Amino acid sequence: MTNIFVGNLSYQTTETELQSLFGAYGAVERVSIIRDRETGQPRGFAFVEMPSSDEAARAISAVNGRELNGRALNVNEARPREPRGNFGGGAGGGRGGFGGRRREPRW
């Protein structure tokens, strides 16, 4: 299975359009347009999964730079997501309540 990153998408682009575009080069297992958690609006990129690596490579080279809905697509093989560090629940890098400025004690 090859996972393909598709960037610079128009917000009007649909999963059906991407299915059709990549389907011209082989079987498409899944299309996922990534959406904002809060608003549900598209974030401008998607992932396309193709079972055949040869078909995926053909699709990447054919579709990269191609225009769809007025935008030139940025297409390449998706890299694995890098692990995020554990920063203790979002404490802002350990600065606590000092607002980024160190305060000297008043003696």
C-alpha positions as semicolon CSV with decimal commas, in nm:
position;residue;x (nm);y (nm);z (nm)
1;M;0,000;0,000;0,000
2;T;0,139;0,341;-0,096
3;N;0,017;0,652;0,082
4;I;0,030;0,967;-0,134
5;F;0,028;1,324;-0,002
6;V;-0,166;1,573;-0,215
7;G;-0,107;1,936;-0,120
8;N;-0,216;2,281;-0,238
9;L;-0,575;2,166;-0,284
10;S;-0,854;2,411;-0,349
11;Y;-1,103;2,407;-0,063
12;Q;-1,371;2,312;-0,317
13;T;-1,197;1,988;-0,418
14;T;-1,391;1,672;-0,329
15;E;-1,290;1,315;-0,252
16;T;-1,475;1,209;-0,569
17;E;-1,260;1,439;-0,784
18;L;-0,940;1,301;-0,634
19;Q;-1,067;0,942;-0,669
20;S;-1,131;1,007;-1,037
21;L;-0,799;1,188;-1,094
22;F;-0,583;0,917;-0,934
23;G;-0,809;0,634;-1,055
24;A;-0,694;0,706;-1,410
25;Y;-0,355;0,558;-1,309
26;G;-0,470;0,254;-1,110
27;A;-0,678;0,127;-0,821
28;V;-0,747;0,373;-0,540
29;E;-0,812;0,221;-0,198
30;R;-0,903;0,538;-0,009
31;V;-0,911;0,918;-0,038
32;S;-0,907;1,135;0,275
33;I;-0,930;1,513;0,259
34;I;-0,799;1,646;0,590
35;R;-1,036;1,881;0,771
36;D;-1,001;2,124;1,060
37;R;-1,124;1,968;1,386
38;E;-1,301;2,283;1,501
39;T;-1,471;2,403;1,182
40;G;-1,483;2,094;0,961
41;Q;-1,343;2,302;0,674
42;P;-1,083;2,142;0,443
43;R;-0,723;2,226;0,533
44;G;-0,595;2,218;0,172
45;F;-0,436;1,874;0,162
46;A;-0,534;1,509;0,134
47;F;-0,401;1,156;0,134
48;V;-0,467;0,899;-0,138
49;E;-0,392;0,531;-0,079
50;M;-0,312;0,308;-0,375
51;P;-0,245;-0,068;-0,335
52;S;0,011;-0,091;-0,618
53;S;0,340;0,094;-0,570
54;D;0,399;0,098;-0,948
55;E;0,061;0,258;-1,014
56;A;0,117;0,503;-0,728
57;A;0,456;0,607;-0,870
58;R;0,297;0,660;-1,212
59;A;0,016;0,866;-1,057
60;I;0,259;1,080;-0,853
61;S;0,471;1,171;-1,155
62;A;0,164;1,238;-1,373
63;V;-0,036;1,443;-1,122
64;N;0,239;1,645;-0,950
65;G;0,217;2,004;-1,077
66;R;-0,111;1,940;-1,257
67;E;-0,383;2,199;-1,207
68;L;-0,709;2,106;-1,034
69;N;-0,975;2,365;-0,951
70;G;-0,732;2,649;-1,024
71;R;-0,445;2,519;-0,805
72;A;-0,123;2,343;-0,909
73;L;-0,107;2,025;-0,701
74;N;0,194;1,925;-0,492
75;V;0,202;1,543;-0,497
76;N;0,456;1,304;-0,346
77;E;0,480;0,986;-0,145
78;A;0,369;1,057;0,211
79;R;0,638;1,036;0,478
80;P;0,554;0,875;0,812
81;R;0,436;1,122;1,072
82;E;0,717;1,225;1,303
83;P;0,647;1,155;1,670
84;R;0,566;1,459;1,877
85;G;0,754;1,512;2,200
86;N;0,569;1,493;2,529
87;F;0,579;1,839;2,680
88;G;0,379;1,763;2,992
89;G;0,032;1,853;2,870
90;G;0,096;2,181;2,693
91;A;0,267;2,379;2,968
92;G;0,432;2,597;2,704
93;G;0,782;2,456;2,733
94;G;0,794;2,463;3,111
95;R;0,779;2,839;3,159
96;G;0,473;2,815;3,381
97;G;0,306;3,142;3,466
98;F;0,604;3,372;3,416
99;G;0,500;3,487;3,069
100;G;0,844;3,414;2,927
101;R;1,021;3,663;3,156
102;R;1,220;3,562;3,459
103;R;1,136;3,759;3,770
104;E;1,391;3,824;4,039
105;P;1,284;3,774;4,401
106;R;1,229;4,086;4,612
107;W;1,435;4,047;4,931
